[in-house]
Amino acid sequence: MEQGQDLKMVKASAEYVKAVESGVQPTQVVETKVYKRRWLILMIFVFYSASNAMQWIQYSIIANIVTSYYNVSSFTVDLTSMIFMITYIPFIFPASYLLDRFGLRVAALAGAIGTTLGSWIKVFSVHPDLFWVTFVGQTVVAVSQTFILSVPARLAAVWFGPDQVSSACSIGVFGNQLGIAIGFLFPPMLVTSSDDPKMMIPVIGRGLQVMFYIVATFTTIILVLILLFFKAEPPLPPSPAQAVQREAEDTENFFQSVKKLMTNVGYLLLLLSYGINVGIFYAISTLLNNIVLQYFPGHEKDAGRIGLTIVCAGMLGSVLCGIVLDKTHKFKETTLGVYLFSFLGMIIFTFTLDTSYISVVYITAGILGFFMTGYLPVGFEFAAELTYPEPEGTSAGLLNAVCQIFGITFTTLYGFLFHSWGDFWANIVLCVTLAFGAFLTTIIPNDLRRQNAKF
């Protein structure tokens, strides 16, 4: 009985596509269903994304300790976070192809296996002469990230109905931010140094060993959960728009989709503005340890906690922005508003760093994080609107690829300006760049294609 019903639904979906293509807006042509399993899928993804993201900043946030243990330069330590940006660029196209061609489950397994493998490699890198081993493990984890960052918008569209899709996307992005928060918080707590030169190396080594084992165990548990419970898609689509998209994906290849995205003016403008915002966030996060220690020497744990404040505030911002989008469907207006507040937050952060109260830095960093990190799911959803019916994984993947390019550029530039001109002028350059990004956002056409499909 169920098979016969599903066959009818497939035929109905095909009829819906033909009707849309002929310019007719049908009603009640496609039966849709939203499954309870969607929340389990989303929660598994949140922890899966966190298990990868927590490793992005785990070296840079204790940069002074890592340089002492492995006897490497601070730039080399910064590369452990920049490698996530560097590897994303060449691997995003095969990763996006895998996601669009084989679905969520295959992409999730590829990323989870790589994250687990890289985590266990790092377990065997605890020796002052084995930095190359830890870097190999970090690179494997970084490559695995390409199978994760594009998923939230895709997962939300595939599993959730039109009244929850933006909130689901924001929760999916929440997973990445949760991982970054863990990466800021726990390394300074687990990996400490010693004032006794004879004990410094053993103490740091024990801390690194504990940290690596905890991460490797956690990623292994997540891999098992994905194997057991993570599904590619529900039997029936959650919305008519998703039904149309399923049919389109069956008839259009990946490279045709990329070509269409590259000729979409609104999407190209969003690529630039989104890349600027997220690239600047990457730069500040990577060099946060240096920024805090310049004004507050010996406050490594505070550097981690300030990073945690940035990300936790961003989690709240992400979820609230997702709710606002679901309630109002004001995608451009929300995107522009959050961008302008990111710019203002960067100005406040710049002009309050030299205060003698570290509590002020906590507050200003939280304001910056609320809007700058909260912007992430908003950009994903706006891109999905501008590019519908192209797959969300492809549009999000290209967004992230541009972010990595800008992240590498801004991290390198910010590091150079920080050491050459000082943090004030380095931050001023970032403020001016954010102002330009806000201008680009104002000229993006408000072309909400997915909304016009009436879900």
N, C-alpha and C positions, 0 to 999 in steps of 0.2 A: 504493500500500500504506500509506504513512504517513498519507495523508488519511483512509483508512478507519479506521485505528487511532485518529487524533485524534477522529473522529466518535464512535467507541465511548467514548472517554474523556469526551467532553462528555455523552453520555447517562448514563454512569456517575456523573458529577458531579451531574446532575439527580436521579438516583435517591438519591444520598447525601443531598442536601438534603431530599428528601421523607421519607427515613427519619429524619433528625434532627428534622424538624418534627413527626413522628408519635410522637416519644419513644423511638425505637429507635436503639441504637448499632450501626451496621453495621460489619462488618470486611471489609477487602479489597474494598470496593465501588469505590473510586476508585484508579486507578493514578497514582502521582506520580513526578516525576523532578526531580532537582537537576542543573542544567546548569553546566558549567565556565565558561561565559561570565559567570556571576554575579560572579566576582572582577574581571573587566575592567570591568563596569558599576559595581561598587562603587568601584574605584580612580579611574575617571573622575569619579565623583561627589565623591570626597574632594578632588581638586584643583579641581573646579568650585566646591565650597562654600568652599574656602580662598581662591579668587580673589576672592570677594565679601567674605568675612569679614575679609580682610587690610586692607580699606579702612575698616572700621568705626572703628578707633581711631587711624588714621594721622595725623590732625591733633591729637587731644587729647594724644597721648603727647609731642608737641613743641609744646605749647600756647604756651609762652613765645616760641618762635621764630615761630610762625604769627601771633601777636598783633603782634609787631614788624614783620613783613613786610607784612601786609595792613592794619595799623592798625585792628584790631577788638578788641572786649572778650573777656575769657576766657570769658564766658558764651556769646558768639557761637561761639567755637571749640568749646565743649562741645556746642553744637547740631549740629555736624557728626557727632557720634556719636549724639546723642539723636534725630536725624532718622530713624535706623534703627528706633527704637522707635515714633516718632510715625506714620510711614507704614505700619507693619505693621498697626496696628489697623484702619483702614478697608479695607485691601487684602487682609486674610487671607481674607475670605469669597469674593471672586471667585477668589483664588489656589487655595483649597481646592477650590472647585467645578471649576476647570480641572483640577486634579490628579485628582480623583475621576471626573470625566466623561470626560476625554480621555487620562488616563494619565501615566506618568512621563516619556515622551519629550517630549511637548508642553510640560509644565511645565518641564522642564529647558531646553528651547530658549528658552522665554520668559524665564527667569531669566538664561541665558547671554547672550542678545542684549542685554538691559537692562544687565547688568554690563559688557559690552564697550563699549556705547554711552556709558555714564556715565564709564567710565575714559578714553575718548578725549576726551570733553568737557573733562575736567580737564587734559588736555595743553595746552589753549589758555587756561588760566586763570593762567598764570605772569606776573603783573604786579600790583604793589601795588594797583591800582584794580579788579582783576577778581575780588574775593572772591565776588561774586554768581555768576560763571561756575563757579567751583570748587564752590560750594554747589549749583548746579543739577546738576552732574555727580554730586555726592555723593548728592543726592536720587534721581536715576535709579538709582544703584547700590542705594540703600536700598530703593526700591520692588521692585527685582529680588530682594531677600532674601526676600520673601514667598513666592517660588516655590521656595525652597531649604530653609528651616528645618523644614518639615513632612515632608520627604522621607525622612530616615533610617529611621524606623519602617516607613514604607510600602515602601520599597525592600527592606528586610530581609525583610518578610513575603512580598513578591511573588516574590523570587528565591531565598531561602534556606530550607533545611529546618529542622525544629523544634529540632534540636540545635545550630544555628548562628545562629538568628534574633537573639538578644540580642547576641551578639558582633558580628554584622554591623551591627546598629543602633549599637552603641558605636563601631565603626570609622567609620560614616557621620557620627556626631557629631564624631569625631576630626578630620574635615575642617574643620569650622567652627573648632575649637580651633587647628588648625594655622595657619589663616589669621589668627586673632587673634594667635597667637605671632609670625608674620611681621610683623604690624602693630605689635607692640610692639618688635621687634628692629631692623628695618631703617630706619624713618624717622629715629631719632636718629643712625644711622650715615651715612645718605645726605644728610640735611638738617642742615647746621651753620651757625652764625653766625660773625661776625667781630668782634674787639675794635675794629677800625677802623670808625668810623661811616660813612665814605665807601664802604667795601667791604661793609658788612653786607647791604644790599639785593641787590647782584649775587651775593654768595656764596650767600645763602639761595635766590635765584631759580634759580641753576644746580642746586642740590640738589633743589629741588622738580621742576624739569624732568626730571632724571634719574629721580627716583622715579616720576613720572607716566608716563613712557615705558615704564619697566620693567613697571609694572602693566598698562598698556594692551596691551602685547605679549603678556604672559602670559595675559590674559583672552581675547585673540583666538585663541591656540593652543588653549585649552580649548574655545572655541566650535566650532572645526573638529573637534576630537575628538568632541564630542557629536553633531555632524552626521553623522559617519562611522560611529560605533560604538555610540552609546547607544540601547538598545531599551526599549520600554515594559514588556514582560513576556515570560516564556518561553512556549512553546507549551502545555506542560502545567504544572499547579500543583506547587509543591514539597512541599505537604502537604495532607492532607484538609481541614484548617481553612481553608486558602487557597482550596480548591475551593468550599467552602460560601460563603466571602466573595465570590468572583467571582459566584456566582449571586445572592447578596443584593444586590450592587451593581447588577445588571441590573434588579432589580425595585423598588428603593427609591431615591427621589430624595434629593438633597443636604440639603434643608431638613428632611425627615423624620428624617434621621440627626442633624442638629444638635438637633432637638427632643428626640430620645431621649437625647442626651448631656446636655442641660440638665435632665433629670429624673432623672439618675443621681446619687444622693447621694454615693456614694464618689468618683465622678469630680469632682464639684463641690468636695469637700474637698481632693482632690489639686490642683485648679486653684489654690486659695488657697495651699496650702503650697508648691507648686512655684513659683508666682509670687513669693512672698516670697524664696525662696532665690536664684532667678536674678536677680530685680530688684536684690537687694543686691549680687550679683556685678557686675552692670552698673554700679552706682553706684561701687563701689570701683575698677573698671577705668577708668571715665571720669575720675575725679579722682585717679588714682594719681600722675600727674605733680605735682600740687599737694601731695599727701601727702609724697612723697619729698623734694621740694625744700624743704619747710618745715623738715625735720630735717637735710637734707644739701644745702645750696645748691650749685648748679653741677654737680649729678650727674644731668643729663638722661639720659645714656646708661644710668646705673644704673636710672633709673626705667623705661626700656624693657626692660632686662634683668630687672628684678624682675617686670614684667608677663609677660615671656617665661617666667620661672620658674613663675609662677602657672599659666599655660596649659599648659606642658609637664608639670608635675606633674598637672594635670587630665587631660591626654591619657592618662597612665599610669593614673590613677584610673578613667577611662572604660572603657578596655580591660579592666582587671582586674575591674571591676564587671560588665561584659558577660559575661566568662568565668564569674564566680560565678553569675550568673543562669542561664546555660545549664547549669551543672553541678548547681545546687541547686533552681532554680525557686522560690526563697524571695523573692518579689517584694516583699511588704510589709516583711519583716524586713530585707532589704537596703536598701530605701528609707529606713526609719527609722534604721538604723544609720549610713548615710552622712549623713543629715540631722543626727543628733546630733554626729557628728564635725565637720561643717561649723560647727555652733554652737561647739564647743570650739575649733576653729581660729580662729574670729573673736575669741574671748576672748583667745587667745594673741597674735594679731596686734595687738589693741588695747593690751595691757599691755607690749608689747616695742618699740613704735615709738620711745620716747624713749631707747633705748639709744644709746650713742655709736658703736656698731659696725654698719655697714651690712650686714655679713655676717649678722647676726642677723635683719635684715628679710628678706633673701633666704630664710633657712630658714623663718621663720614664714609668709611669703607662700606658700612652696611647700606647706607643710602645709595652709593655707587652700585653695589652688587644687586640691590633690589630691582633697579631698572635695567642695568646693563646685562645681567644674567637673565632677568625676567623677559628680556627681548627675544631670547632664543626661540621659544615655541611660537611666538607671535610671527616671527619671520617665516618659520616653516609653514604655518597656516596661510599666511598671505601669499606665499609662493604657490601653495596648492590651489588657491583661488585663481591666481593669475594664469596658471598653466593647465587647469583642468581641460580635457580628461587625461592628460599625460600622467603616468604613474608618479605618486608622491615620492617614492624612493629615489627616482631619477632626479626630480627637481631639488629634493633635500640633499641628495648626494653632491650635486654640483654646487649648491650653496656651501656645503661643508668644505668642498675642495678649494673654493675661493677663500674661505675663512682660513684654511691652512696656509695658503700663499700669503695672505695679509698677516697672519700670525707670525710666520717666519720673518717677514719683512719688518713688522713693527717690533718684534722681540729683539732682532738684531739692531735696528735703528735706535730703539729705546735704550738698549744696553750701552751702545756707543755714546749716545747723548748723555746718559746718566753719568758715565765715567769722565766724559769730556767737558760737558757744560754744567753738570749738576742736575739733581732731580727736578728742580723748579722749572727750568727751561725745557727739559725733556717732557715734563707733563704739559707744559704750554703747547708744545708741538702736537701732542695727542688731543688736546682740547680743540685746537684749530681744525684738526683732521675730523674730529667728531662733528664739528659745526658743518663741515662740507658734506659729511654723510647725511646729516639732517636735511640739508638742502636737497640732496638727491632724492630723499624720501618724499619730499613735497611734490615732486614732479612725476612720481609714479602714477600712471593712470589707475583709476579706481574700477578696474575691470574684474568683477567678481563672477567668474564663469561658473564655478561650482554652485554658488548660490542661485544663479540663473537657471541651472538645471533642475532646481526645485527638489533636490535630494529625493 
